[in-house]
Amino acid sequence: MQREQTWKWFGEAPLDLLVIGGGIVGAGVARDAAMRGLRVGLVEQHDFAFGTSSRSSRLLHGGLRYLAQGRIGLVREASIEKTIVHRIAPHLAEPLPFLFPTYRGNRHWVLWQLKIGVKVYDFLCRGRNLGQSTWLEPGEVLERMPGLAEAGLNGGVRYYDGLTNDARLVLDTLRSAARSGAGIVNYGRFTEATRTADWECRLEDCLTGNVTRVRSRALVNATGPWAEQVPHSRVKLRLTKGIHLVVSRDRLAVPDSVVMTEDKRILFAIPWGERVILGTTDTDYNGSLDRITADASDVAYVLEIANQFFPRARLTSSDVIGTWAGVRPLIAAPGGKPSDISRSHEIRNPEPGWWDVAGGKLTTYRLMAEQTVDQIARWLQRTRTPRPAFRPCRTADEPLLTPAERAEVSGILPPPFERRVVEHYCANEWAVHLDDVMVRRTSWQYYCRDARQRAEQTADWMGECLGWSEATRAAELHRYEAAVDLAAISGGSAPTDGTMRTG
Ligand SMILES: Cc1cc2nc3c(=O)[nH]c(=O)nc-3n(C[C@H](O)[C@H](O)[C@H](O)COP(=O)(O)OP(=O)(O)OC[C@H]3O[C@@H](n4cnc5c(N)ncnc54)[C@H](O)[C@@H]3O)c2cc1C
């Protein structure tokens, strides 16, 4: 459905379910509900995956760190989910080996404990992890990872998780939802709702300013870090910020992902094509949700840890090709270190027909959606006459897209830089603005050194597809510059050599 048709469709008859928020959780709920036969709408105030779901570490993981915290249930749940994503979206779930070197004197990460830990980790995937873990002698660690700090190295373990592309996972989930009949709109904001027999909702088209009133039997608040701000929400969050840096693999030649530790915390160096993703941080956050940036101090911290583990690399801020920063919408836990707060999720139903879904991880989005839609479907069946017959949940088995639907337009690495690819995003993936394509649909912004030149060409291609005037094209380039400047480092001190780039 085209944008105008979807707005019209919203108003034609009551929805069974309106999903607020087009991150991974909202996308997962919309897909599941549409596949079961509910009449579903979804609104996203910015672009899809604008929030945390395009700013993660891009890992499908059980979380070895959570195992060390004794959170076995959480690890088991996420471990099974990572294998499910691998099954339903193989193009967005690549097995990724992690090398975890251990050093004498590190009392938080002890070799014998890790050796047991990685075997338990494999077991928690019902023995079907994306690869089998192994133990390594110090010589084997260095053979696999030349350049790693040697002093005190006493061995290591190698285990598997998955690499994904967070924003692409959202978009492909939404495409799948739309194919099952969901009506989906980006740049559409939920502003308020009142409950009569159904919920009467006020939605704003952020592109035109038009207001549409929509009736829905049920509502899901899937607004991630914004969840507390939505009217009727009962969510209490603790937001913590994490940043990532992208450097060239020529500067840090890591064949596997590497786990780097700082006390109890762990950071990763993750190979991504010709690039390496370094991250992340975990600090309390109270700033604007629409303007989250990597501070100079965050960047310096990540580079310092990377240089401790790879002393010969001597990485500096001038090696940084791209950055992104996001906030984790964690369920509030007063006090304690941010990294100790649980990553588990909560589904609450504080008023008839209203559901808050919060917390969790990218990896567990499908399960969060299944549990939420189970509750909603049961409630609709109890309260509606005639009693609707919904289909059972099939999201763990049905592929998101067919190989033809995803070929060359969706994957872990950026797609080819071609006009037909951009045309596809405009025609089939709701791309409205230049940054929708440069940042979330392609990651060209983070991956390519010449992203700004590519943005000019992309603006030409989008302009032809979407009928932009010269003035609109100029405004789009201006908007893009502002959006990607947000991805640049703020706080002044790091980019002293003037060569800091975001693309
Ligand atoms: C630094 C970092 C690293 C991470 N790494 C990983 C990882 O490697 N693996 C993993 O599994 N998880 C990871 N996570 C966690 C994961 O990214 C999040 O749990 C997940 O993306 C949250 O998704 P969401 O849909 O709840 O929120 P979001 O993606 O933020 O989506 C919420 C959406 O709601 C929209 N919205 C808000 N208000 C309204 C409104 N009124 N009307 C319409 N729309 C609205 C917002 O614009 C936003 O797009 C990481 C998180 C961070 C911050």
Ligand as a Chemical Component Dictionary entry (heavy atoms), coordinates in Angstrom:
data_LIG
# 
_chem_comp.id                   LIG 
_chem_comp.type                 NON-POLYMER 
_chem_comp.pdbx_formal_charge   0 
_chem_comp.three_letter_code    LIG 
# 
loop_
_chem_comp_atom.comp_id 
_chem_comp_atom.atom_id 
_chem_comp_atom.alt_atom_id 
_chem_comp_atom.type_symbol 
_chem_comp_atom.charge 
_chem_comp_atom.model_Cartn_x 
_chem_comp_atom.model_Cartn_y 
_chem_comp_atom.model_Cartn_z 
_chem_comp_atom.pdbx_ordinal 
LIG C1  C1  C 0 24.630 0.558  22.279 1  
LIG C2  C2  C 0 23.644 -0.557 22.176 2  
LIG C3  C3  C 0 24.052 -1.817 21.746 3  
LIG C4  C4  C 0 23.139 -2.855 21.655 4  
LIG N1  N1  N 0 23.549 -4.036 21.135 5  
LIG C5  C5  C 0 22.687 -5.059 21.026 6  
LIG C6  C6  C 0 23.093 -6.266 20.413 7  
LIG O1  O1  O 0 24.211 -6.377 19.927 8  
LIG N2  N2  N 0 22.202 -7.270 20.362 9  
LIG C7  C7  C 0 20.954 -7.168 20.889 10 
LIG O2  O2  O 0 20.229 -8.155 20.847 11 
LIG N3  N3  N 0 20.506 -6.002 21.411 12 
LIG C8  C8  C 0 21.335 -4.941 21.486 13 
LIG N4  N4  N 0 20.924 -3.752 21.993 14 
LIG C9  C9  C 0 19.528 -3.613 22.441 15 
LIG C10 C10 C 0 18.574 -3.401 21.263 16 
LIG O3  O3  O 0 19.149 -2.571 20.296 17 
LIG C11 C11 C 0 17.262 -2.791 21.776 18 
LIG O4  O4  O 0 16.758 -3.592 22.815 19 
LIG C12 C12 C 0 16.194 -2.707 20.687 20 
LIG O5  O5  O 0 16.709 -2.133 19.505 21 
LIG C13 C13 C 0 15.023 -1.865 21.189 22 
LIG O6  O6  O 0 14.047 -1.824 20.183 23 
LIG P1  P1  P 0 12.661 -1.066 20.380 24 
LIG O7  O7  O 0 11.818 -1.389 19.223 25 
LIG O8  O8  O 0 12.154 -1.383 21.752 26 
LIG O9  O9  O 0 13.050 0.477  20.445 27 
LIG P2  P2  P 0 13.441 1.477  19.258 28 
LIG O10 O10 O 0 14.254 0.824  18.224 29 
LIG O11 O11 O 0 14.025 2.692  19.885 30 
LIG O12 O12 O 0 12.047 1.820  18.591 31 
LIG C14 C14 C 0 11.079 2.640  19.203 32 
LIG C15 C15 C 0 10.502 3.531  18.120 33 
LIG O13 O13 O 0 9.320  4.162  18.605 34 
LIG C16 C16 C 0 9.201  5.398  17.928 35 
LIG N5  N5  N 0 8.261  6.260  18.648 36 
LIG C17 C17 C 0 8.432  6.816  19.872 37 
LIG N6  N6  N 0 7.343  7.542  20.210 38 
LIG C18 C18 C 0 6.451  7.439  19.175 39 
LIG C19 C19 C 0 5.143  7.977  18.940 40 
LIG N7  N7  N 0 4.536  8.765  19.830 41 
LIG N8  N8  N 0 4.531  7.671  17.760 42 
LIG C20 C20 C 0 5.135  6.889  16.841 43 
LIG N9  N9  N 0 6.382  6.366  17.034 44 
LIG C21 C21 C 0 7.027  6.615  18.188 45 
LIG C22 C22 C 0 10.630 5.920  17.940 46 
LIG O14 O14 O 0 10.848 6.931  16.974 47 
LIG C23 C23 C 0 11.443 4.648  17.693 48 
LIG O15 O15 O 0 11.818 4.482  16.337 49 
LIG C24 C24 C 0 21.791 -2.666 22.042 50 
LIG C25 C25 C 0 21.372 -1.394 22.455 51 
LIG C26 C26 C 0 22.283 -0.345 22.492 52 
LIG C27 C27 C 0 21.841 1.018  22.885 53 
# 
loop_
_chem_comp_bond.comp_id 
_chem_comp_bond.atom_id_1 
_chem_comp_bond.atom_id_2 
_chem_comp_bond.value_order 
_chem_comp_bond.pdbx_ordinal 
LIG C1  C2  SING 1  
LIG C2  C3  SING 2  
LIG C2  C26 DOUB 3  
LIG C3  C4  DOUB 4  
LIG C4  N1  SING 5  
LIG C4  C24 SING 6  
LIG N1  C5  DOUB 7  
LIG C5  C6  SING 8  
LIG C5  C8  SING 9  
LIG C6  O1  DOUB 10 
LIG C6  N2  SING 11 
LIG N2  C7  SING 12 
LIG C7  O2  DOUB 13 
LIG C7  N3  SING 14 
LIG N3  C8  DOUB 15 
LIG C8  N4  SING 16 
LIG N4  C9  SING 17 
LIG N4  C24 SING 18 
LIG C9  C10 SING 19 
LIG C10 O3  SING 20 
LIG C10 C11 SING 21 
LIG C11 O4  SING 22 
LIG C11 C12 SING 23 
LIG C12 O5  SING 24 
LIG C12 C13 SING 25 
LIG C13 O6  SING 26 
LIG O6  P1  SING 27 
LIG P1  O7  DOUB 28 
LIG P1  O8  SING 29 
LIG P1  O9  SING 30 
LIG O9  P2  SING 31 
LIG P2  O10 DOUB 32 
LIG P2  O11 SING 33 
LIG P2  O12 SING 34 
LIG O12 C14 SING 35 
LIG C14 C15 SING 36 
LIG C15 O13 SING 37 
LIG C15 C23 SING 38 
LIG O13 C16 SING 39 
LIG C16 N5  SING 40 
LIG C16 C22 SING 41 
LIG N5  C17 SING 42 
LIG N5  C21 SING 43 
LIG C17 N6  DOUB 44 
LIG N6  C18 SING 45 
LIG C18 C19 SING 46 
LIG C18 C21 DOUB 47 
LIG C19 N7  SING 48 
LIG C19 N8  DOUB 49 
LIG N8  C20 SING 50 
LIG C20 N9  DOUB 51 
LIG N9  C21 SING 52 
LIG C22 O14 SING 53 
LIG C22 C23 SING 54 
LIG C23 O15 SING 55 
LIG C24 C25 DOUB 56 
LIG C25 C26 SING 57 
LIG C26 C27 SING 58 
# 
